[in-house]
């Protein structure tokens, strides 16, 4: 099975929230996201402002998505539906996000749960991301530098 990528459009906003709320680790409800300012309107504004969200599809099913903040050089979100993990979807989304961010930044960053037991930490480390410090008592910042050849 090979995943394919496509740019998200405003019509995909409900799908993005559906994928985001399907995860088991680092789960947030729609209400929790709303309290953080992650709303359908905010996502729609971001999508309309720049190509910043990609959806991975696997055999016709939306399997995951990645979202970046182009101006800040941040991988803002990367989530894969639990039943589709381990099929290369996350790696494909990460490659697209990194490529997009490295077009404008030498160093890119992300924030994730600092707990080493979380799969995300291992995933990012395996793909060359380095711990850059604690953000707060729960989250950590990871960074990756562009490799020049």
C-alpha positions as CSV (number, residue, x, y, z in Angstrom):
1,X,0.0,0.0,0.0
2,X,1.3,3.4,-1.0
3,X,0.0,6.6,0.5
4,X,-0.6,9.6,-1.6
5,X,-0.6,13.3,-0.5
6,X,-2.9,16.1,-1.4
7,X,-3.2,19.7,-0.2
8,X,-6.1,20.3,2.1
9,X,-8.8,22.7,1.3
10,X,-11.3,24.5,3.5
11,X,-13.8,21.7,2.7
12,X,-11.5,19.3,4.6
13,X,-11.6,21.1,8.0
14,X,-14.1,18.6,9.5
15,X,-11.9,15.7,8.2
16,X,-8.8,17.3,9.9
17,X,-10.6,17.5,13.2
18,X,-11.9,14.0,12.8
19,X,-8.3,12.7,12.3
20,X,-7.0,14.8,15.1
21,X,-9.6,13.6,17.6
22,X,-9.1,9.9,16.6
23,X,-5.6,9.6,18.1
24,X,-5.0,7.9,21.4
25,X,-1.7,9.5,22.5
26,X,-1.8,13.3,22.8
27,X,-5.5,13.2,22.4
28,X,-7.4,16.5,22.5
29,X,-11.2,16.9,22.1
30,X,-12.7,19.6,19.9
31,X,-13.6,21.5,23.0
32,X,-10.0,21.4,24.3
33,X,-8.7,22.6,20.9
34,X,-11.2,25.4,20.8
35,X,-10.0,26.6,24.2
36,X,-6.5,26.7,22.7
37,X,-7.6,28.7,19.7
38,X,-7.6,25.8,17.3
39,X,-10.9,26.4,15.7
40,X,-12.4,25.6,12.3
41,X,-12.2,29.3,11.4
42,X,-8.5,29.5,12.4
43,X,-7.7,26.4,10.4
44,X,-9.7,27.7,7.4
45,X,-7.8,31.0,7.6
46,X,-4.5,29.2,7.6
47,X,-5.4,27.0,4.7
48,X,-6.5,30.0,2.6
49,X,-3.4,32.0,3.5
50,X,-0.8,29.5,2.3
51,X,-0.3,25.8,1.3
52,X,0.2,24.5,4.8
53,X,-1.8,21.4,5.3
54,X,-1.4,18.0,3.5
55,X,-3.7,15.0,3.8
56,X,-2.3,11.5,3.3
57,X,-4.7,9.0,1.7
58,X,-4.3,5.3,1.8
59,X,-6.5,3.2,-0.4
60,X,-9.0,6.1,-0.6
61,X,-9.1,6.7,3.1
62,X,-7.8,9.9,4.7
63,X,-5.1,8.4,6.9
64,X,-3.4,11.4,8.4
65,X,-2.4,15.0,8.0
66,X,0.4,17.4,8.6
67,X,0.2,21.2,9.1
68,X,3.0,23.7,9.2
69,X,3.4,27.3,10.1
70,X,5.4,28.5,7.1
71,X,6.3,31.9,8.6
72,X,7.4,30.5,12.0
73,X,9.2,27.4,10.6
74,X,7.1,25.1,12.7
75,X,5.7,21.7,12.2
76,X,2.4,22.5,13.9
77,X,0.6,19.2,13.7
78,X,1.2,15.6,12.4
79,X,-1.4,13.0,13.1
80,X,-2.2,9.5,11.7
81,X,-5.3,7.5,12.4
82,X,-4.4,4.8,14.9
83,X,-5.5,1.9,12.8
84,X,-3.3,3.1,9.9
85,X,-0.1,3.7,11.9
86,X,3.0,1.8,10.8
87,X,2.3,2.0,7.1
88,X,4.6,4.9,6.2
89,X,1.9,7.6,6.4
90,X,3.7,9.6,9.1
91,X,7.0,9.4,7.3
92,X,5.5,10.7,4.1
93,X,3.7,13.6,5.8
94,X,6.9,14.5,7.7
95,X,8.9,14.6,4.5
96,X,6.4,16.9,2.9
97,X,6.3,19.2,5.9
98,X,10.1,19.4,6.2
99,X,10.5,20.1,2.5
100,X,8.0,22.9,2.7
101,X,9.6,24.5,5.8
102,X,13.2,24.1,4.6
103,X,12.4,26.2,1.6
104,X,12.3,29.2,3.9
105,X,14.2,28.2,7.0
106,X,17.6,26.7,7.9
107,X,16.3,25.4,11.2
108,X,12.7,24.2,11.8
109,X,11.0,23.2,15.0
110,X,8.1,21.5,16.6
111,X,6.6,21.1,20.1
112,X,5.4,17.7,21.4
113,X,4.9,15.9,24.6
114,X,8.3,15.5,26.3
115,X,7.5,12.0,27.7
116,X,10.0,9.6,26.2
117,X,7.4,6.9,26.4
118,X,5.3,8.7,23.8
119,X,5.7,7.3,20.3
120,X,6.0,10.8,18.8
121,X,9.3,11.4,20.6
122,X,10.9,8.3,19.1
123,X,9.4,9.0,15.7
124,X,10.9,12.5,15.5
125,X,14.3,11.4,16.9
126,X,14.5,8.6,14.2
127,X,13.9,11.2,11.6
128,X,16.8,13.4,12.7
129,X,15.0,15.8,15.1
130,X,17.0,16.8,18.2
131,X,15.8,17.8,21.6
132,X,16.1,21.6,22.0
133,X,14.7,22.0,25.5
134,X,11.7,22.0,27.6
135,X,8.8,24.3,26.7
136,X,7.0,23.8,30.0
137,X,6.4,20.9,32.5
138,X,4.8,18.7,29.8
139,X,6.1,19.7,26.4
140,X,9.5,19.8,24.6
141,X,10.8,21.6,21.6
142,X,12.6,19.6,18.9
143,X,14.6,21.2,16.1
144,X,16.1,20.0,12.8
145,X,18.6,21.8,10.6
146,X,18.6,21.7,6.9
147,X,21.3,19.4,5.5
148,X,23.4,21.1,2.8
149,X,25.2,19.0,0.3
